[in-house]
Amino acid sequence: MQRRMNPRDAKRMMQRMGMNMEGVEDVQEVIIRTPSKEIVIEAPEVAIVNMQGQKIFQVAGGKVSERAAERRTASAPVISEEDAQLVAGQTGKSIEEARNALIESEGDLAKAILLLQS
């Protein structure tokens, strides 16, 4: 039959193994986002275990609910003048055409150059 370990001994043993555990106070909710859904845990108990420089978050209890992920609209990328000039110089197109190609390629220089060359 195993005997129970008191919390003080458990804490000492964890420290000897290089582990440190601390609680996070007043957590209202934890949200786990995936591309298709969000898992919401309300009023959980959260602890951070620091083991050899790696942080592990432990979430326990609370009311769990799932909901569809919110679709975020991607804002237009910010196109710098230097990027537009580079694409225009590489393709022989106007700066305005280069800027439009950069917007269409979401700021990817190589993609914008290939788009204008084809």
Secondary structure as GFF3:
##gff-version 3
##sequence-region A 1 118
A	DSSP	alpha_helix	7	16	.	.	.	ID=ss1
A	DSSP	beta_strand	19	24	.	.	.	ID=ss2
A	DSSP	beta_strand	29	33	.	.	.	ID=ss3
A	DSSP	beta_strand	37	42	.	.	.	ID=ss4
A	DSSP	beta_strand	45	51	.	.	.	ID=ss5
A	DSSP	beta_strand	54	60	.	.	.	ID=ss6
A	DSSP	beta_strand	63	68	.	.	.	ID=ss7
A	DSSP	alpha_helix	81	91	.	.	.	ID=ss8
A	DSSP	alpha_helix	95	104	.	.	.	ID=ss9
A	DSSP	alpha_helix	109	117	.	.	.	ID=ss10
###
